[in-house]
Amino acid sequence: MARASTRVNIILDEERALKLRYLAERTHTNAGTLARSLLSSALDEADPDPRDVTVLLDGIDGAWDQALAGLADARAGRVVPLEDL
């Protein structure tokens, strides 16, 4: 029986996108397949303790500002309803 999957879209900055393409070329692998494998491995190794997740998120440059901007957009109605996607 096939396992259920959920699609997740991830936007990489230019530097990481280039690195992913380079790794994919070097391994003769599709970039999407390689990204899925790398993300799966990272998630398997991630500690689900909320304190550790907070430290990880705090280490992402601009993440807090982006989260606040997204919240402000949502509150101001600058969103696309899911049914319109």
N, C-alpha and C positions, 0 to 999 in steps of 0.2 A: 504494500500500500504506500502511495506517495505521501510525503510529509507536506502539510500545509505551509505555504509561505506567504509572506507579506512584502509588498514592494515598498522600498524606501528610496527616495531620491536624495542624493547628497551632492552639494555643490562644493567643489574644491577650489582653493585659491590657485592662481596660475602656477606657482612653484610646485605645489603638490600634484597638480594635474600633469605637469611635465614629467615629474618623477614617476608617476604611475604609468604614463605612456612609455617612458624609457624602460621601466621594469617589464612591462608587458612585451615590448619589442624584444628585449634580451631573453625573455623566457618563452617567446613564441606563443604567447597567450593573449586572449582578448582582454582588453583593459577592464571591462565590466566584470568578467569572470575573476580576474586577479583582485579587483577591488572587493568583490563579494567574499573571496577567500580571506583576504587580509582583515576585513572587518569582522568576519566570523571568528577568526583566531583571536583578535583583540577582545571581542566580547566574551569569548570562552575564558580568557585569562583575567578579565576585569573582576575586581573585588566589588560585590554589590553593596558593601557597607556604605550607607549614605554619607558618612564622614569622608570616605575616600572618593566618592563620586563628586562631592562638593569641591574637594581639593583639585580634582581633575578638571572640573568645569571652570574653576577660578583661574586655572592656568591657560585658558584659551583667550588669546588677545581679542578684546572687543566684544566678547560674548555677552557680558552684562549689559553693555550699551545697546547691543542688537536686541536683546530680550526686552529691554525697556522700550525701545523704539517699536518693536512688534506689538507690545501691550498698548502703547499709545495709539498705534494704527488701528488696532482692534476696537478700542474704546471710541475712536473717532469715526468708526464705520468704514475705514479704508481697507476693506477686506473683500475677498471673493468667496461667496458661499460655496461650500463643498459641492452642492448639487449643480453648481455652474461650471465645475471643472470637468 
